[in-house]
Amino acid sequence: MAEKKETRHNENEHEKAQNGNDHAEENGSGNNDHDDQTKNLNTHIRQETDQEDESAYAAEMKSKKKNELLQFRLKVEDAIIGNYLLGKPVRNPSATQANSKTKEQPRDITIWGVPLLPSKGHAGTDVVLLKFLRARDFKVQDAFEMLRKTLRWRKEFKIDGILEEKLGSDLENITYFKSRDREGHPLCYVMYGALQDKELCKKAFGTEEKCRKFLRWNMKNVEKGIKKLSFSDGGRADSILYIVDLKNFQGPGMEEVRSVNKKFMMLIADYYPEIIHKFIVINVPFWYYASHLLLLRSMGRRDKKNFIFASTARVPKTLLKFIAPENLPVEYGGLKRENDEDFTPAEKASELIIRGTSITHIELPVTEAGVTMVWDVTVVRGDVSYKEEFIPNDEGSYNILVQNRKKMGETVRNSFYISEPGRIVITIDNDTFKKKRVFYRSKTKPTNIPSYVRLLE
């Protein structure tokens, strides 16, 4: 059997080494012959030509989309001023505006808290209108009809007042908003595992009316998320990352959940264009995935690509594509813990890749005594062995085994009181043939001398 390759990663030296490698690559030898230089020059010219063509096409498309946005703005402006955005055109708009003051002024029409009248100059108006345009492939009339239908639906189903409705306190524990993803989208978690409780499941799905109420509760969650969005800062915080967890959900209401979710997904596609950035369903059993295939096929390309399904084994890998480990809960393979007294999300983790059948040593240096070193480590999809030890700088001192070798499960957090300068060495042994992603972070904390250390002294 071939020997495993061992590598070391020193937290303080890692960045310096990376910068050095980059510098060496930039100043590498240029002893190519004339033919190679000619070939490279031709390749470079072709690439520049391709880039110019792509740039010209992109500029043309950008100009076209700007023109369509302008047309859409004019159409919406005319419909609001003419008071026919929600219905048929009015022949005499001035007469309508002179009607009872108790009626909603047409210029006050909003959606998601954003005024729709372009001439008001609100920074979020174009952002919202673009969502409808993109949802209909920049076809102005189709986008206009979608906007009208959305406003009518919101009025008919009283969506603007849904946050004030009491839809069951038992359901409030199923969903929560926590942190944001790598691009700033707020994260909404829906935990269907809580519905395995028969009584709660009966309260949610016992009758057809309760199923309708549960669907409305789902819409209420979306409206809660919209309150956390910003349509005017030019960033990406104008949509929600929605995570549905089906872990442990095998209760009697599975069929009802599947039916409600289908209706929910269709409502999102019809009336909330680009409000859901991604719809990630995790811990997905095969029956659930299979039942949604037909639904996904009936959706448009733009809506379909927003749905992601992940089996239990692929949950950490899937979520870490979108969420930084500092903001992902430990139960999903991240580093975030509730009421964490040691780390904050601002304390970022380092990342490294461990090749198959290799051993990696992560070194966390400590230059001062009388502090406690705390560290977090998580390995995506695990299946590795793990060991921790403290190695003093003084060769006359003994190494201390902090954690004996064991199979690594979920995220590890540990700490060790430092009585003399040295380093914590974390050894990760990857027995598999697949490479592994590792995230880790550490810090030192001032600490009173533990009683067991005083006794030793």
C-alpha positions in Angstrom: 0.0 0.0 0.0 1.4 3.4 -0.9 2.4 5.8 1.9 0.1 8.7 2.6 1.3 12.1 1.8 1.5 14.5 4.8 1.1 18.3 4.6 1.3 21.0 7.2 -0.7 24.2 7.4 0.5 26.9 9.7 -2.2 29.5 10.3 0.2 32.4 10.5 2.4 31.4 7.6 -0.3 30.2 5.2 -1.1 33.7 3.8 2.7 34.5 3.4 3.3 31.3 1.5 0.4 31.9 -0.8 1.6 35.4 -1.6 5.1 34.0 -2.3 3.8 31.3 -4.6 1.8 33.9 -6.6 5.0 36.1 -6.9 7.0 33.1 -8.1 4.5 32.2 -10.7 4.4 35.8 -12.0 8.2 35.8 -12.4 8.6 32.3 -13.8 10.9 31.6 -16.7 9.9 32.7 -20.2 12.1 30.5 -22.3 9.5 29.5 -24.9 10.8 29.2 -28.5 9.6 31.4 -31.3 6.8 29.0 -32.4 5.4 28.9 -29.0 5.4 32.7 -28.7 3.7 32.9 -32.1 1.1 30.4 -31.1 0.5 32.2 -27.8 0.1 35.5 -29.6 -2.4 34.1 -32.0 -4.4 32.6 -29.1 -4.3 35.9 -27.4 -5.5 37.7 -30.5 -8.4 35.2 -30.9 -9.3 35.6 -27.2 -9.3 39.4 -27.6 -11.5 39.2 -30.7 -13.9 36.8 -28.9 -14.0 39.2 -25.9 -14.7 42.1 -28.2 -17.6 40.2 -29.9 -19.0 39.2 -26.5 -18.6 42.8 -25.2 -20.5 44.1 -28.3 -23.3 41.6 -27.8 -23.5 42.4 -24.1 -23.6 46.1 -24.9 -26.4 45.6 -27.4 -28.4 43.4 -25.0 -27.9 46.0 -22.2 -29.2 48.7 -24.5 -32.2 46.6 -25.5 -33.1 45.8 -21.9 -32.8 49.5 -21.0 -35.2 50.4 -23.7 -37.7 47.7 -22.6 -37.4 48.9 -19.0 -38.2 52.5 -20.2 -41.2 51.2 -22.1 -42.4 49.3 -19.1 -42.0 52.4 -16.9 -44.0 54.4 -19.3 -46.7 51.8 -19.5 -47.0 51.5 -15.7 -46.9 55.3 -15.2 -49.8 55.7 -17.7 -51.8 52.9 -16.1 -51.4 54.4 -12.6 -52.2 58.0 -13.7 -55.1 56.7 -15.7 -56.2 54.6 -12.8 -56.5 51.3 -14.8 -53.6 49.3 -13.5 -56.0 47.1 -11.6 -58.8 47.2 -14.2 -60.1 48.7 -17.4 -59.0 52.2 -18.5 -60.9 55.2 -17.2 -62.1 57.7 -19.9 -61.9 60.7 -17.6 -59.0 60.2 -15.1 -59.5 63.7 -13.6 -63.1 62.9 -12.7 -62.0 59.8 -11.0 -59.3 61.6 -9.0 -62.0 64.0 -7.7 -64.0 61.2 -6.2 -64.2 60.4 -2.5 -61.0 60.9 -0.6 -61.5 57.7 1.3 -60.6 55.8 -1.9 -56.9 54.8 -2.4 -55.1 57.4 -4.4 -53.9 55.8 -7.6 -50.5 57.3 -7.3 -50.0 55.5 -3.9 -50.0 52.0 -5.4 -47.1 50.0 -3.9 -45.9 46.4 -3.9 -43.5 45.0 -1.2 -43.3 48.5 0.3 -42.0 50.1 -3.0 -44.0 52.7 -4.9 -44.8 51.6 -8.4 -45.2 55.1 -9.9 -41.9 55.7 -11.7 -42.1 59.5 -11.6 -41.9 59.4 -7.8 -38.3 58.6 -8.2 -38.0 55.9 -5.6 -34.8 54.0 -5.9 -36.5 50.6 -5.6 -39.1 51.1 -8.4 -36.8 50.0 -11.2 -35.5 47.1 -9.2 -39.1 45.8 -8.7 -40.1 46.4 -12.3 -37.0 44.6 -13.5 -38.1 41.5 -11.5 -41.3 41.3 -13.5 -39.5 42.0 -16.8 -36.9 39.3 -16.3 -39.7 36.8 -15.2 -41.3 37.3 -18.6 -38.0 37.4 -20.7 -38.2 41.2 -21.1 -41.6 41.1 -22.9 -43.2 44.3 -21.8 -46.8 43.4 -22.3 -46.4 40.0 -20.6 -44.6 41.7 -17.6 -47.4 44.3 -17.4 -50.0 41.6 -17.3 -48.1 39.7 -14.6 -47.9 42.9 -12.5 -51.6 43.5 -12.8 -52.5 39.9 -11.9 -50.1 40.1 -8.9 -51.7 43.3 -7.6 -55.2 41.9 -8.1 -54.3 38.6 -6.3 -52.7 40.5 -3.4 -55.9 42.6 -3.1 -58.3 39.7 -3.4 -56.5 37.6 -0.8 -55.6 40.5 1.5 -51.9 39.8 1.4 -51.0 43.3 2.6 -52.6 42.6 6.0 -51.4 39.0 6.3 -48.6 39.8 8.9 -51.3 40.9 11.4 -53.2 37.6 11.1 -53.0 34.9 13.8 -52.5 31.7 11.9 -51.6 29.4 14.8 -48.9 29.8 17.4 -47.9 26.1 17.1 -46.6 26.8 13.6 -44.4 29.7 14.6 -41.7 27.3 15.8 -41.5 25.6 12.4 -39.9 28.6 10.7 -37.2 31.1 11.5 -35.0 33.7 9.9 -31.3 33.5 10.7 -28.2 35.2 9.2 -27.6 35.8 5.5 -25.9 34.0 2.7 -22.6 34.9 1.0 -24.3 37.5 -1.2 -26.4 39.1 1.5 -29.7 37.3 1.0 -31.6 36.7 4.2 -32.0 33.0 5.2 -35.4 31.5 5.9 -35.4 28.0 7.4 -38.6 25.9 7.5 -38.4 22.8 9.7 -41.0 20.2 8.6 -39.6 17.7 11.0 -41.6 19.3 13.8 -44.8 18.1 12.0 -44.0 14.5 12.8 -45.9 15.2 16.1 -49.4 13.8 15.4 -51.2 16.5 17.3 -49.4 19.3 15.6 -49.8 17.6 12.2 -53.6 17.3 12.9 -53.8 21.0 13.8 -52.1 21.9 10.5 -53.8 19.5 8.1 -56.8 18.0 9.9 -59.3 19.6 7.4 -59.3 21.2 4.0 -59.8 24.6 5.7 -56.7 23.9 7.8 -54.7 23.1 4.7 -55.7 26.4 3.2 -54.7 28.1 6.4 -51.3 26.3 6.3 -50.8 27.6 2.8 -51.6 31.1 4.0 -49.1 30.6 6.8 -46.4 29.9 4.1 -47.3 33.1 2.3 -47.0 35.0 5.6 -43.4 33.7 6.0 -42.5 35.1 2.5 -44.0 38.4 3.5 -41.9 38.4 6.7 -38.8 37.8 4.6 -39.7 40.6 2.2 -39.6 43.0 5.2 -35.9 42.1 5.5 -35.1 42.9 1.9 -33.7 46.1 0.5 -34.8 47.1 -3.1 -32.9 50.4 -3.2 -29.3 49.8 -2.1 -28.1 48.4 -5.4 -26.9 45.2 -3.6 -28.2 41.6 -3.8 -30.3 41.7 -0.7 -33.5 41.9 -2.7 -34.4 38.2 -2.5 -34.6 35.4 0.0 -32.7 32.1 0.3 -35.4 29.7 1.3 -34.4 26.4 3.0 -37.0 23.6 3.6 -35.7 20.8 5.9 -37.6 17.5 5.6 -35.5 15.7 8.1 -37.6 13.3 10.3 -40.8 14.2 8.5 -42.6 11.0 7.9 -45.9 11.8 9.6 -49.4 11.2 8.5 -49.6 14.6 6.8 -47.0 13.9 4.1 -49.6 13.9 1.3 -51.0 17.2 2.5 -47.6 18.8 2.8 -46.7 17.7 -0.7 -50.0 19.2 -2.0 -49.6 22.5 -0.1 -46.0 22.8 -1.2 -47.0 22.4 -4.9 -49.5 25.2 -4.5 -47.0 27.3 -2.6 -44.4 26.9 -5.3 -46.8 27.9 -8.0 -47.9 31.0 -6.1 -44.2 32.0 -5.8 -43.7 31.5 -9.5 -46.9 33.5 -10.4 -46.9 36.3 -7.9 -43.4 36.7 -6.4 -40.9 37.0 -9.3 -37.3 36.8 -8.2 -38.3 37.2 -4.5 -37.0 33.8 -3.8 -33.3 33.7 -4.8 -33.1 29.9 -4.3 -35.5 27.4 -3.0 -33.4 24.6 -1.4 -35.1 21.5 -0.1 -32.8 19.4 2.1 -32.9 15.9 3.6 -35.1 15.0 0.6 -36.6 11.5 0.5 -36.9 10.0 -3.0 -40.7 10.0 -3.0 -40.7 13.8 -2.4 -38.2 14.5 -5.2 -40.1 12.2 -7.7 -43.4 13.9 -6.9 -42.0 17.3 -7.7 -40.4 16.4 -11.1 -43.6 16.9 -13.0 -44.2 20.2 -11.3 -40.8 21.5 -12.2 -41.2 20.4 -15.8 -44.3 22.6 -16.0 -42.4 25.7 -14.8 -40.5 28.1 -16.9 -36.7 27.8 -17.3 -36.0 30.8 -15.0 -38.2 29.5 -12.2 -37.1 25.9 -12.5 -33.4 26.7 -12.0 -34.1 28.3 -8.6 -35.1 24.9 -7.1 -32.4 22.7 -5.6 -33.0 19.3 -3.9 -30.3 17.7 -1.7 -30.3 14.3 -0.1 -29.0 14.0 3.5 -25.5 13.1 2.4 -25.2 16.2 0.3 -26.7 18.8 2.7 -23.4 20.4 3.9 -21.9 20.5 0.5 -25.0 22.1 -1.0 -25.6 24.7 1.6 -21.9 25.7 1.9 -22.0 26.8 -1.8 -24.4 29.6 -0.8 -23.7 30.1 3.0 -20.4 30.9 4.7 -19.5 28.3 7.4 -19.7 31.1 10.0 -23.4 31.6 9.2 -24.4 28.0 8.7 -25.7 26.1 11.8 -23.5 23.2 13.1 -26.3 20.7 12.4 -25.9 21.4 8.7 -22.1 21.2 8.8 -21.3 24.8 9.5 -19.8 26.6 12.5 -22.7 28.7 13.8 -23.9 27.9 17.3 -26.8 29.4 19.2 -25.8 31.9 21.9 -22.1 31.4 21.0 -19.8 33.0 23.7 -16.6 32.1 21.9 -17.0 33.2 18.2 -19.0 35.7 16.2 -19.9 35.4 12.5 -17.4 38.2 11.8 -14.5 35.8 12.8 -14.0 34.1 9.5 -12.9 30.6 8.9 -9.9 29.5 6.8 -10.4 26.8 4.2 -8.1 24.0 2.9 -8.5 21.0 0.7 -7.2 17.5 1.9 -6.4 15.2 -1.0 -7.6 11.6 -0.9 -5.5 9.1 1.1 -3.4 11.9 2.7 -2.7 13.3 6.2 -2.9 17.0 7.0 -1.6 18.8 10.1 -3.2 22.2 11.0 -1.0 24.2 13.3 -2.4 26.9 15.5 0.6 28.8 17.1 0.4 30.4 20.6 3.1 32.8 21.5 2.0 33.7 25.1 1.2 31.7 28.2 -1.8 32.1 30.4 -4.5 32.1 27.7 -7.0 29.6 26.4 -7.0 28.5 22.8 -10.4 27.8 21.3 -10.9 26.3 17.9 -13.6 25.1 15.5 -13.1 22.5 12.8 -15.6 21.0 10.3 -15.0 18.6 7.4 -17.5 18.5 4.6 -18.9 15.0 4.3 -16.6 13.8 7.1 -15.3 10.2 6.9 -11.9 11.2 8.3 -9.9 10.5 11.5 -9.1 13.4 13.8 -6.5 14.0 16.6 -5.5 17.1 18.6 -2.3 17.7 20.6 -0.3 20.5 22.2 3.4 20.7 21.3 5.4 23.1 23.4 8.2 25.2 21.8 10.5 24.1 24.6 12.0 20.8 23.5 12.4 19.8 27.1 8.6 19.9 27.7 6.2 17.1 27.0 3.7 17.0 24.2 0.1 16.8 25.6 -2.6 14.8 23.9 -5.7 16.9 23.8 -8.0 14.6 21.8 -7.1 11.0 21.0 -7.6 9.8 17.4 -11.3 9.3 16.6 -13.6 9.3 13.7 -14.9 12.8 13.1 -18.6 13.3 13.1 -20.1 16.8 13.1 -18.4 20.1 13.7 -15.7 19.9 16.4 -15.1 22.7 19.0 -12.5 22.3 21.6 -10.3 24.4 23.9 -7.0 24.1 25.8 -5.3 26.2 28.5 -1.9 27.3 27.3 0.7 27.2 30.2 3.7 27.8 27.9 4.3 29.0 24.3 3.7 26.3 21.7 1.2 25.2 19.1 -2.0 23.2 18.9 -1.6 20.6 16.1 -4.8 19.1 14.6 -4.2 16.0 12.5 -6.8 15.0 9.9 -6.3 11.6 8.3 -8.3 11.2 5.0 -8.6 7.5 4.4 -10.9 7.9 1.4 -10.0 8.5 -2.2 -12.0 11.7 -2.4 -10.7 15.1 -1.5 -12.3 16.8 1.5 -13.0 20.5 2.3 -12.0 21.7 5.7 -13.0 24.9 7.4 -11.4 26.0 10.7 -10.9 29.0 12.9 -9.2 29.7 16.2 -8.6 32.4 18.8 -7.0 32.9 22.2 -8.9 34.2 25.3 -7.5 35.7 28.5 -8.1 33.1 31.2 -7.6 32.7 34.9 -5.3 29.9 35.7 -7.4 26.7 36.0 -7.3 24.9 39.4 -5.6 21.8 38.0 -2.7 23.9 36.7 -2.2 25.6 40.1 -2.1 22.1 41.7 0.6 21.0 39.3 2.6 24.1 40.1 
